[in-house]
Amino acid sequence: MIQLKNFINGEFLNPIQNQWLDNYNPSNGSIYGQLPNSCLKDVNFAYEAAKKAFESWSNTPIEKRSAILLKIASLIDDNLDRFAEAESKDNGKPISVAKRLDVPRAASNFRFFGHAITQFQSESHETKSEKTINYTLRHPLGVVGCISPWNLPLYLLTWKIAPALAAGNCVIAKPSEITPYTAFLLGEICNKAGLPKGVLNIIHGKGANAGQAIIEHVHIKAISFTGGTETGKIIARTAAPMFKKLSLELGGKNPNIIFADCDYEKMLISTVKSSFSNQGQICLCGSRIFVEASIFDQFKTDFIKCVSKLIVGPPSNKSTQIGALVSKAHYEKVLSFIDRVGSDGSKLLYGGKRVHVKDHEGGYYLTPTIVQVESNSCQLNQEEIFGPVVTIMPFESESQVLEMANDVKYGLSATVWTNNLKRSLFFSEHLECGIVWVNTWMQRDLRTPFGGVKSSGLGREGGFEVLRFFSETKNICINYK
């Protein structure tokens, strides 16, 4: 049994009340360890450590802060196999995916912001007629809270921690209680990299306890959260009256719009990925597929053929492409959506079945699922399933598909497949979302802003946008007349 601990003031500590949660391996359903069930006392202890460290860290030269972040990145690279195996054990994703995507991206997050902070500039403005100079300072906020989800545990935790630290803040982080292992390992890496004690503190536990304690803490200046929309609403209700800065990256129900003039083979390969990568447990997955009517039947045949070749199996197998869903509760939630197929005119085209994997009979495996729907207003098209389930339906005109694409409460991302330049520009402008991919999917430049509109969130992460979020702006005006 592996016993994880809280990381506070550079030390690994038991929860103050000595309460623990079981940690499950989704590939076989077994309990493989325990993690702290932390409470307000643990958060307060972490806050005192962070508060004590803040003055020194915020005044540490940018070059030194940068060097420490770059060292963390290198150490993550050096421990690729260890991090990938831990991520897979916690999350159920294939180890090969964790090695290719999750862990390298975590290292890239630290490396990018280690460099970005050295280029983060203040602005100045001179008004000659009035003999004034205005210049802007950006100071770190203080102690901030970073709460991350279970789908890309290390990837998204470091996406928050790295810019917060780069900007000179101290951090209290809470990873998902479902996937805490790599966050625990990150504490070891930070100590080896020479990150001063108290600058980063990692608290494990349930969102309703440890997470809520972070959100409610009167002296924690900002909350950066990635997770479900309903949880985001709770956080906003709590934090907004306290005038905390808020960044909320929430759910998605993203349209994938396919026109007949697209590069068909490229589109087909990418659509399989955008539908089922990470078992469909990515907020950016294109879960609503709209196909121009003239190629709909061909697409349906070819898509089913490609998806049927995906290998569902244990995360440890090199050949596995679809691993286990993250937990029993989430597994049953996804199955409950599949059980509704047929009640509203929808039709199951492929998958939707439990998979029994040899020697992993207790695991949460599911075949990738394709459903044809008759209306965009059905539950399958309106509610976030967050699993290996996509819907497909034909469209006749640009106006029709644009209306359907926008007719949902979410607005995170969209993908458009077309070789018509005017159409690309028109849809990019009129789709109601924060990110549009044209003839590609999931290609990310870390310099660009990331986030959604409507129920998909509030604020932006990435690039200088997130460094601004983790900074307090002060303008100074000097008259030299």
Residue pairs with C-beta under 8 A, 6 or more apart in sequence:
1 31
1 32
1 33
1 34
2 23
2 32
2 33
2 34
2 181
3 20
3 33
3 34
3 35
4 23
4 33
4 34
4 35
4 36
4 180
4 181
4 184
4 204
5 12
5 13
5 14
5 36
5 184
5 204
6 12
6 13
6 14
6 15
6 36
6 38
6 42
6 46
6 201
6 202
6 203
6 204
7 13
7 184
7 186
7 187
7 190
7 200
7 201
7 202
8 42
8 45
8 46
8 49
8 198
8 201
8 202
8 203
9 46
9 49
9 53
9 197
9 198
9 201
10 191
10 195
10 196
10 197
10 198
11 197
12 184
12 187
14 36
15 36
15 37
15 38
15 39
15 42
15 204
15 205
16 38
16 39
16 41
16 42
16 45
17 37
17 39
17 41
19 36
19 37
19 39
20 34
20 35
20 36
20 37
21 34
21 35
21 36
21 37
21 177
21 204
21 205
21 206
22 31
22 33
22 34
23 31
23 32
23 33
23 34
23 35
23 90
23 180
23 181
24 30
24 31
24 32
24 178
24 327
24 328
25 31
25 32
25 89
25 90
25 92
26 90
26 91
26 92
26 324
26 325
26 326
26 327
26 328
26 331
26 363
26 364
27 88
27 89
27 92
27 314
27 315
27 316
27 323
27 324
27 360
27 363
28 359
28 360
28 361
28 362
28 363
29 328
29 362
29 363
29 364
30 362
32 89
33 181
35 177
35 180
35 184
35 204
35 205
36 42
36 203
36 204
36 205
37 204
37 205
37 206
37 209
37 210
38 203
38 204
38 205
38 209
38 210
38 213
39 205
39 209
39 210
39 213
40 209
40 213
42 203
42 205
42 210
42 213
43 172
43 203
43 210
43 213
43 214
43 217
44 213
44 217
46 172
46 201
46 203
47 143
47 172
47 217
47 219
47 220
49 197
49 198
49 201
50 143
50 170
50 171
50 172
50 198
50 199
50 201
51 142
51 143
51 170
51 219
52 198
53 170
53 196
53 197
53 198
53 199
54 140
54 142
54 143
54 169
54 170
56 196
57 65
57 165
57 168
57 169
57 170
57 196
57 199
58 139
58 140
58 168
58 169
59 168
60 168
60 196
62 117
62 118
63 118
65 114
65 117
65 165
65 166
65 168
66 114
66 115
66 117
66 118
66 166
67 114
68 114
68 193
68 194
68 195
69 110
69 111
69 113
69 114
69 117
69 162
69 165
69 166
70 110
70 111
70 114
70 115
71 193
71 194
72 110
72 189
72 190
72 193
72 195
73 107
73 108
73 109
73 110
73 111
73 114
74 107
75 189
75 192
75 193
76 83
76 103
76 106
76 107
76 110
76 186
76 189
77 104
77 107
79 185
79 189
80 99
80 103
80 104
81 99
82 185
83 98
83 102
83 103
83 106
83 154
83 182
83 185
84 95
84 98
84 99
84 102
84 103
85 95
85 98
86 181
86 182
86 185
87 93
87 98
87 102
87 103
87 153
87 154
87 179
87 181
87 182
88 94
88 95
88 97
88 98
88 315
88 316
88 323
89 181
89 315
90 150
90 153
90 178
90 179
90 180
90 181
90 182
91 98
91 150
91 151
91 153
91 179
91 323
91 326
92 279
92 315
92 323
92 324
92 325
92 326
92 363
92 364
93 102
93 278
93 279
93 315
93 323
94 315
94 317
94 320
94 321
94 322
94 323
95 315
95 316
96 318
96 320
97 277
97 278
97 323
101 155
102 152
102 153
102 154
102 155
103 154
105 152
105 155
105 158
106 154
106 155
106 157
106 158
106 182
108 446
109 155
109 158
109 159
109 162
109 446
110 158
110 162
112 162
112 446
113 162
113 163
113 165
113 166
113 467
114 162
114 166
116 163
116 166
116 447
116 463
116 464
116 467
117 166
117 167
117 467
120 138
120 167
120 464
120 467
122 135
122 136
122 137
122 138
123 135
123 136
124 133
124 134
124 135
124 136
125 133
125 134
125 135
126 132
126 133
126 134
127 133
127 134
130 479
130 481
131 479
131 480
131 481
132 477
132 478
132 479
132 480
133 477
133 478
133 480
134 475
134 476
134 477
134 478
135 475
135 476
135 478
136 473
136 474
136 475
136 476
137 473
137 474
137 475
137 476
138 167
138 467
138 468
138 471
138 472
138 473
138 474
139 168
139 471
139 472
139 474
140 167
140 168
140 169
140 470
140 471
140 472
141 167
141 169
141 221
141 222
141 245
141 470
141 471
141 472
142 169
142 170
142 219
142 220
142 221
143 169
143 170
143 171
143 172
143 219
143 220
143 221
144 164
144 169
144 170
144 171
144 172
144 220
144 221
144 222
144 223
144 224
144 470
145 171
145 172
145 173
145 174
145 214
145 215
145 217
145 220
145 222
145 223
145 224
146 157
146 160
146 161
146 164
146 171
146 172
146 173
146 174
146 224
147 173
147 174
147 207
147 211
147 214
147 215
147 223
147 224
147 225
147 226
147 227
148 156
148 157
148 159
148 160
148 173
148 174
148 175
148 176
148 183
148 226
148 227
149 156
149 176
149 226
149 227
149 228
150 176
150 178
150 179
150 326
150 327
151 278
151 281
151 282
151 283
151 326
151 386
152 278
152 282
153 175
153 176
153 179
153 180
153 181
153 182
153 183
154 182
154 183
154 186
156 226
157 173
157 175
157 182
157 183
157 186
158 186
159 226
159 461
160 173
160 224
160 226
160 461
161 171
161 173
161 200
163 461
163 466
163 467
163 469
163 470
164 171
164 224
164 470
165 171
165 195
165 199
165 200
166 467
166 470
167 467
167 470
167 471
169 221
169 222
169 470
170 198
170 199
170 200
170 201
171 199
171 200
171 201
172 201
172 203
172 214
172 220
173 183
173 200
173 201
173 202
173 203
174 202
174 203
174 204
174 205
174 207
174 210
174 211
174 214
175 182
175 183
175 202
175 204
176 207
176 227
177 204
177 205
177 206
177 207
178 326
178 327
179 326
180 204
183 202
183 204
184 202
184 204
186 202
187 200
187 202
190 200
203 210
203 214
204 210
205 211
207 227
207 231
212 238
214 220
214 223
215 223
215 235
215 238
215 239
216 238
216 242
218 242
220 244
221 244
221 245
222 244
222 245
222 246
222 247
222 469
222 470
223 235
223 239
223 244
223 245
223 246
223 247
224 247
224 461
224 469
224 470
225 231
225 232
225 235
225 246
225 247
225 248
225 249
226 248
226 249
226 250
226 283
227 249
227 250
228 250
228 251
228 384
229 250
229 251
229 384
229 410
229 455
229 456
232 248
232 250
232 457
232 458
235 246
235 248
236 246
236 248
236 458
239 246
240 246
245 469
246 458
246 459
247 451
247 457
247 458
247 459
247 460
247 461
247 466
247 469
248 457
248 458
248 459
249 283
249 450
249 451
249 452
249 456
249 457
249 461
250 283
250 410
250 412
250 452
250 455
250 456
250 457
251 283
251 384
251 386
251 410
251 412
251 455
251 456
252 283
252 284
252 285
252 287
252 384
252 410
252 412
252 413
252 452
252 456
253 287
253 288
253 381
253 382
253 383
253 384
253 408
253 409
253 410
253 412
254 284
254 285
254 286
254 287
254 288
254 410
254 412
254 413
254 414
254 415
254 433
255 286
255 288
255 289
255 290
255 401
255 404
255 405
255 408
255 414
255 415
255 431
256 271
256 274
256 275
256 286
256 287
256 288
256 289
256 290
256 414
256 415
256 417
256 441
257 290
257 395
257 401
257 405
257 414
257 415
257 416
257 417
257 418
257 427
258 267
258 271
258 289
258 290
258 291
258 292
258 295
258 299
258 417
259 292
259 416
259 417
259 418
259 420
259 423
260 292
260 294
260 295
261 418
261 419
261 420
262 417
262 418
262 419
262 439
263 417
263 419
263 439
264 295
266 439
267 417
267 439
268 299
268 302
268 303
268 306
269 306
270 415
270 440
270 441
271 286
271 289
271 303
271 441
272 303
272 306
272 307
272 310
273 441
273 442
274 284
274 285
274 286
274 415
274 441
274 442
275 285
275 286
275 287
275 289
275 307
275 368
275 388
275 390
276 285
276 307
276 310
276 321
276 322
276 368
276 388
276 390
277 285
277 442
278 285
279 322
279 323
279 324
279 325
279 326
279 366
279 387
279 388
280 287
280 368
280 385
280 386
280 387
280 388
280 389
280 390
281 325
281 326
281 386
281 387
282 442
283 386
283 412
283 456
284 412
284 413
284 435
284 441
284 442
285 390
286 390
286 413
286 415
286 441
287 384
287 385
287 389
287 390
287 391
288 376
288 381
288 390
288 391
288 404
288 405
288 408
289 303
289 390
289 391
289 392
289 393
290 392
290 393
290 394
290 395
290 401
290 404
290 405
291 299
291 300
291 392
291 393
291 394
291 395
292 394
292 395
292 401
293 394
293 395
293 396
296 392
296 394
299 392
300 349
300 372
300 392
303 370
303 392
304 349
304 350
304 370
307 350
307 351
307 368
307 370
308 350
310 321
310 322
310 368
311 317
311 319
311 320
311 321
311 322
312 320
312 321
312 322
312 323
312 355
312 357
312 365
312 366
312 367
312 368
313 319
313 320
313 322
313 323
313 357
313 365
314 320
314 323
314 324
314 357
314 359
314 360
314 363
315 323
315 324
322 365
322 367
322 368
322 388
323 365
324 360
324 363
324 364
324 365
325 331
325 334
325 364
325 365
325 366
325 387
325 388
326 364
327 364
328 364
330 364
330 386
330 387
331 364
331 366
333 387
334 366
334 385
334 386
334 387
334 388
334 389
335 354
335 366
337 379
337 380
337 383
337 385
337 387
337 389
338 348
338 352
338 369
338 389
340 346
340 379
340 380
341 347
341 348
341 352
341 371
341 380
342 348
344 373
344 374
344 375
344 378
344 379
344 380
345 373
345 374
345 375
345 378
346 371
346 372
346 373
346 374
346 378
346 380
346 391
347 371
347 372
348 369
348 370
348 371
349 370
349 371
349 372
349 392
350 367
350 368
350 369
350 370
351 366
351 367
351 368
351 369
351 370
351 388
352 366
352 367
352 369
352 371
352 389
353 366
353 367
354 365
354 366
355 365
355 366
355 367
356 365
357 363
357 365
366 387
366 388
367 388
368 388
368 389
369 388
369 389
369 390
370 390
370 391
370 392
371 380
371 389
371 390
371 391
371 392
372 391
372 392
372 393
373 380
373 381
373 391
373 392
373 393
374 393
375 381
375 393
376 382
376 393
376 404
376 407
376 408
377 407
378 391
380 389
380 391
381 391
381 408
382 408
382 409
384 410
395 401
395 404
398 423
398 426
398 427
402 427
402 430
402 431
405 414
405 431
405 432
406 430
406 431
406 432
409 454
409 455
410 452
410 454
410 455
410 456
411 432
411 433
411 434
411 452
411 453
411 454
411 455
411 456
412 433
412 434
412 435
412 451
412 452
412 456
412 457
413 433
413 434
413 435
413 436
413 437
413 452
414 427
414 431
414 433
414 435
414 436
414 437
415 436
415 437
415 438
415 440
415 441
416 423
416 424
416 427
416 428
416 431
416 436
416 437
416 438
416 439
417 438
417 439
418 424
418 427
418 438
418 439
419 439
424 438
424 439
427 436
427 438
428 436
428 438
432 453
432 454
433 452
433 453
433 456
434 449
434 450
434 451
434 452
434 453
434 456
434 457
434 460
435 450
435 451
435 452
437 443
444 450
446 462
446 463
447 462
447 463
447 464
448 462
448 463
449 460
449 461
449 462
449 463
449 465
450 460
450 461
450 462
450 465
451 457
451 458
451 459
451 460
451 461
451 462
459 469
460 466
460 469
461 469
